[in-house]
């Protein structure tokens, strides 16, 4: 796994579960499941904490545990017979401590996708290296996963990982834990990517108040105002059979108008800027008749900050 709630392991101790019972591992179907383990994992040493501002360059460690820091699980070293590397967008190696694309090489890798040459061309980048589609870094020879390449949301030049945003929403009272998804969405107002939040509310919860609470929490911890916060019934919340959140499926449903009715209902309740169309208010000018009677004689009008009229008044009158 690439992400773990640091509170879950200590809390499990209360139920008699030893800390060593949970060991992180990494793998995927294309690697015959797990191919990397951290067998000596512990809460004290198993997480790397970095400054969020350093995610685009060389990672900078920090003792800070606040909203300006981010943590990643240490997944250890690959098993025998497996090689890993971290590369940039041109498949060039990057130094330790810098995030890039994770490539894997070894006998555990699938020989290819059946009858899918396009997928094979994208996944196999040469010399038997397999592009996992995951982002990560190597530090002291050990791997950490930071997220999926397709699950990085860029808003106003700031990178957010989907799980990072979802963790914030999961902690809002009234939200069904683990039934939260986030995705980038085109935002015509700003001309860049916006943020869409999908969540399942607990029973008998005020949806509008919960919507406000989620927006407040996201704004406070991430500094972002979501474009959409959409409730989805728990029974139909898109997940795979293994529990993975189907973020792309929800984004496509949003783009296709599946959630338009609930969006409009929430917009009206919130009285936000999508409630009325842009053309509703329009500035207009109309001529207005002058008040009073027209003077029949000549009239001299002086507009002067020097108050010259005070000197002329006695001579005129």
N, C-alpha and C positions, 0 to 999 in steps of 0.2 A: 504494500500500500504506500501511497505517497503522502498521505495526510492522516493525522490522528489527533483526536481531542486529548490534550494533555491532562484533562481532569478525569478521564474515564478509567485509567488504570488505578490511581489511588482510591477512587470511589469503589472499585471492585473488591478492594481488600476487605471492606466491611462485610462482604458476603463469603469470605474465606478463599478468595481467588488470589494466589500469590502473584507478585509482580512479574515473575519470570514466565507466567503462563501465557502471556501475550507477546509474541515475537513477530515483528514486521517482516514482510517478504514482498518481492516484486516479481511479476510475471504476467503473461497474457496467453490467450489460446495459441497464438502463433509461436510461442516459446515453450509449448508443452507445459503450460501453467508456470508455477514459481521456479525461477532459476537464480534467485538471489535472496539471501537470508541474513538477518542480524541476530544470531543465536545468543549473544551476550547483551541483548538490549536491556536498558534500564531507563527510567524516567529522567534520572539526573544527567545521563550522558547521551541519551538516544535522540536528542533534538538539537538542531542547529538553529540559532536565533540570529537574524540579520536585520539591518536597517532596510526598510521598504525602499528608501530612496536609492539603494545600491543595486536593485534587482536588474537594471539594464546594463550594468558594468561588472566590475569585480565586486563580489559580495563582501560586505563589511559586517563583521560580527558585532553584536551588541548585548549588553546586559539588560537592556530595556525589554519589558514584557507588555508594553502598552500598544496603542493602535498604530504607532509609527514603526512597529517591529512585526516580523513575520517568522514563523518557525516551519522547519521541514524535518521529516523523519530520516534518520540515518539508516539506510538499508544494507549496509555492510558491503562485502566484496562478492563478485560473481562466483558461482560454483566452478569447479575444475572443468575445463573444456569449453568455457564460455568467455568471450572477450566483449568488452563494452568500450564505447568512446562517446565523447560529447563534441558536436561539431556546430558550425554556424550555418547560415542559409546557403553557403556555397560548398558545404560538406568539408570545410577545413577545420582541423582540430582547434579547440579553444583551450586555454590554460585551466588548471584546477581552480575552482572557486568562481567560475563564470557559467551562467546558465546557457544551455544550448539544446540541440536536438539529440536524443539518445539513440544510438545505433548499437545493434547487438550482432554478434557473429559466433557461430558454433553449431554443433550437431543437433542441438535442441530446436533449432529454427526450422519452421515449416519450409518445404521446398517450393511453395508457392500457392496461389489461390487458383482453384479449379476453374478453368474456362473464363478467366478474368485477366486478360493481358494488361489492361490499363492499370488495375490495382497492383499487379506484379511490377510494372514499370515504375510506379510511384514508390512502392515499398522497398524494392531491392535497388540499391544505389551504386552497385559495383563491388567487385572483390568479395562477394558473398555477405556484404554488410546489409542488415535489415533495419529500415527506418521504423521505429516503434510508433512514431506520432506523439511521443511523450517528450516533455521538457524536463531537464534535470541538470545536475552538476556533480562533479567528482571532487571530493575533498579528502586529503590523506589516503587516496586510493579507494575510498568508499563512496557509494552512490546515494544520492537523494533525488527524489522525483518532486518537481514543483507543480506539475499539471500537464494537461493535454495542450498540444499546439492550437487546437481548434477551440479551446476553452479559456483563452485569454481575452479579456475584454479591455479595450483601450478607450478611455474616456478623457478627453482634454489632455492628451499626451501622457496619461497615467495608466499603468497596467494594473489590472485587477484579475485575480484568479477566481473562477466561478465558485469553487468551494469556499474561498475566503468570504465572499459576499453571502453565500448560503449559510455559513456558520453564524453570521451576525443575525440573519432572519430566524434561524432555528432557536435562538435564545430569546426571542420575543414571546412573551406570555400569550397563549392562545393559538400558537402555531403548532401543528402536528410535527414533531421532530422527524427529521430525515425526509419529509415530504415538501421539499423546497428545491426549486430550480432557478437558475439565473442565466441570462443570455444577452448578448449584444443585439441591438436592434437599430435600424437606421432611424435617426432623429432629424427630420427635415428642418426643425426649428434652428438647430445648431449647425447643421450640415456635417455632423460627425456621428459616431456611434452613440446611441443611448443605451439605457439599461432597462431590461424587462425582468420582473420578479414574478415567479409562479409559486404558489404555496397552497397547502391544504389547511383550512382552519379546524380547530377542535369543535365538537358539537356545542350548540347554544352560545356561540360567540358572536358579538356584534361585528359584522364584516367591515363596516365603515370605520369604526373605531380601531379595529385591528389594522386596517389599511393605513390609517394615520400613524399608528404606533410603529409599523414597519418602515414607513417613509422617514419618520423621525430618527429611528435607530440607524438606518442606512446613512442618512445625512450626517449624523453625529459621528459615526465611526469610520465612514468611508469618504465623507465630503461630497456625496453624489445625491442628486435628486432623481429617483427612478422615473423613467418615462411611463412605465406601466407597472402596476402591482395587481396581479390577477389571481383571484381565488379559484381553486379547482377542487372539486369533490375528491376526497381521499380514494374512493372506490375506482375512480377513472384517472387518477394521477399517473402519467406515463412513466413506467419503470420496466426494466427488463425482468425476466424471471429470477435473475440473480440479485435484483435490487438496485441496479444502476439507473440513475436518473436519465431520462431521455430528453435532454435539453434541446437538441436539434428538432425533435418532433414538436415540442411545444412552441418553439420559435416559428416553425413553418405554419403551425395552426394559427398563431397570432397574425402572421403576414397574410394568411388566406381568409381572415375575417371570422374565424371560428369563435373568438371571444368578444366580438363586437357588442353583443347585447349586454353582457356583464360589464364591459368597459364603459358603455354609455350610462348604465345605471349608477356606477360608482362615480363617474365624472359629474353627473347631476347632483348626487349627494354631497360631493366635495366642493361643488361650485367652482371647479377649476377652469383653466383657460381653454379647455376643449369643450366646455358646455355650450358656448355660443360660437357661431361661425365668424370668421374674420370680417365679413362684410356687414355684420349686424350694426356696428357703430361706424358712422362715416361723417366726417366733418363737412358741414355745408354752410354757405353764407347767403343771406337774403337782405335786400335793401330795406331800410326802415325809414319811414317818413320823419322829417324833422319836427321836433316839438316847438310850440310857440308860434308867434306871429312874425311875419317877415317885416323888417324895418323899412319904412318908406323913404327915409333920408339916408344920406351917406354916413358911413360909420367907419371910424379908424380903430383898428385892433392892433395893439402892441403886445408882442410876446418877447420879453427881454429879461434876462436874469439880472441885469444891472438896474432894473426898476426905473428906467427913464421916464415912464409915464407919470411918476410922482412930480417930476419937474415940469412936464407939459400940462398937467391937469389944471393948475391955477390960470395959465395963460389961455387955455381953450375954453374953460368954463367961466 
